[in-house]
Amino acid sequence: MNHREENELRSSIRSLIRHVKTKKLNEEEELRGIIRSLLDHEIGLLNERQTADVDPTPNKSTGINVLEELLKKIVPVLEDDFKSMTTDAEQRKSFRAHIVQAIIDTLTPVEANTKAGNEEADSDALEEEIDIEITDDKDGPQADEKFIDIRTDAEKSADDEPDDPREDFGIEGADETGRNIAYSTFKKIESNIIDSYELLSNEEDQELFYDYLIANVKLYFDKFETELAGSVDEPTNQAYDMAKDQGQGDLSEPTADEVELGL
């Protein structure tokens, strides 16, 4: 092969190499484009799922939807007051029992409320009739004028003092601190509960709201109790436990004799 033929061969080889490289680069670029399209598609689907999680589809029941909004308002209040009672677990037991009982007493069926309203009206009318009859008694005013009250001022003041509303709110035998805090707490959330319940006129919605409210309040109390008492035990060892039991403040390294004894 002469020099000219050798140069032509070299030139052909270079051209072939350039062609192969160009084709390979084009294929790589095409592959990268396909991969980018797939990634864009997957990212779009992920964003759609995240948006759906942030804005979930409402429940089929209006009662449950209303309850969910109520829980957002009252659970933080219940949690703060529940976790403030750290002296005795009986305080928290009393608190939760009084809150649940107060909800039950407040959310009576609409029919019962209507019936109670009618009975109260009849009772008022009867009391008014009795008052009229007593007032019409000719001896009544004279008897009052002749009555001499011999009680001391302290006794009169004690009789005039209004009853503690917490007594009526309380459950017999329950811790009074838990009762008192529950009374204060329920005053904060009572209007929220009543307002939410009164939004519902459908009987099924009312029943779901009532049942799930009681269940969720009890479940949240369970959760608060676990969070309050559920700290992880710190790891320990035999040497520390023995030193602690013996009241030793110095946890220095064991002596050779202690090591031989397995201490």
Secondary structure, DSSP 8 states (H G I E B T S, - for coil): --HHHHHHHHHHHHHHHHHHHHHHHHHHHHHHHHHHHHHHHHHHHHHHHHHHHHS----S-HHHHHHHHHHHHHHHHHHHHHHT--S-HHHHHHHHHHHHHHHHHHS--HHHHHHHHHHHHHHHHHHHHHHHHHHH-TTHHHHHHH------HHHHHHHHS---HHHHH--TTS-HHHHHHHHHHHHHHHHHHHHHHHT--SHHHHHHHHHHHHHHHHHHHHHHHHHHH--------HHHHHHHHTT--------HHHHHTT-
